[in-house]
Amino acid sequence: MIAVDDIDWFGARAFTDAAALNRREIDLAGDVRTMPKAAEVLTEALGRPIAFGQTPIEQVRQYSKDMAVRPPHRSQPHLSWLSGARLST
């Protein structure tokens, strides 16, 4: 999960400082909530069940080989991008 304020800041900067950011990639990552916790919070907030499910790595590879090999974020070495994730109602 990424804070909206962070997305806003980087999005605005892409316009105000375009020359410096041209052809650069900036990874945004949030580490406050796990996906199961996000599903729990959304379930409570929306008053209806929200389920968390992991996507099998084979499915992730079919969609994007890059996503299937991306390492975990440095602040959460115990997590892996290899399992994929989705929230569904």
C-alpha positions in Angstrom: 0.0 0.0 0.0 1.3 3.4 -0.9 0.2 6.7 0.8 -1.8 8.9 -1.6 0.3 11.9 -0.5 3.4 10.1 -1.7 1.8 9.4 -5.1 0.7 13.0 -5.3 4.1 14.3 -4.5 6.0 12.2 -7.0 3.3 12.8 -9.7 3.5 16.5 -9.3 7.3 16.4 -9.3 7.1 14.6 -12.7 5.6 17.8 -14.1 7.5 20.4 -12.1 10.9 18.7 -12.5 10.5 16.8 -15.8 14.0 17.4 -17.0 15.6 15.8 -14.0 13.2 12.8 -14.0 13.1 12.2 -17.8 13.7 8.5 -18.5 14.2 7.7 -14.8 12.2 5.1 -12.9 11.3 5.7 -9.3 10.0 2.8 -7.2 7.4 3.6 -4.7 6.8 1.1 -1.9 4.8 1.0 1.2 5.5 -1.2 4.2 2.9 -0.2 6.7 0.3 -2.9 6.1 0.6 -6.5 4.9 -2.0 -7.6 2.3 -3.9 -9.8 4.8 -4.0 -6.8 7.2 -5.2 -4.6 4.3 -8.0 -7.0 3.6 -9.0 -7.0 7.3 -9.0 -3.2 7.4 -11.1 -3.0 4.2 -13.5 -5.6 5.5 -14.1 -3.5 8.6 -14.3 -0.2 6.8 -16.6 -1.4 4.0 -18.8 -3.7 6.1 -18.4 -6.6 3.7 -15.9 -9.4 3.4 -12.7 -8.6 1.4 -10.5 -11.6 0.8 -6.8 -11.8 0.3 -5.4 -14.4 -2.0 -2.0 -15.3 -3.3 -1.5 -15.8 -7.0 0.5 -18.9 -7.9 4.0 -18.0 -9.2 3.2 -19.7 -12.5 0.4 -17.2 -13.1 2.6 -14.3 -12.2 5.2 -15.5 -14.7 2.7 -15.7 -17.5 1.8 -12.1 -16.9 5.2 -10.7 -16.2 8.6 -12.4 -15.8 10.0 -9.3 -14.3 7.4 -9.3 -11.5 8.1 -13.0 -10.8 11.8 -12.4 -10.0 11.6 -9.0 -8.3 13.2 -9.2 -4.8 11.4 -8.2 -1.7 11.6 -4.6 -0.5 14.7 -4.1 1.7 12.5 -3.1 4.7 10.6 -6.4 4.5 13.1 -9.1 3.7 10.7 -11.7 5.1 8.2 -10.9 2.3 8.5 -12.1 -1.3 7.1 -10.7 -4.5 7.3 -14.3 -5.8 3.8 -15.2 -4.6 1.8 -12.3 -6.1 -1.1 -10.9 -4.3 -4.7 -9.7 -4.9 -7.6 -8.4 -2.9 -11.1 -9.4 -4.0 -14.6 -9.0 -2.8 
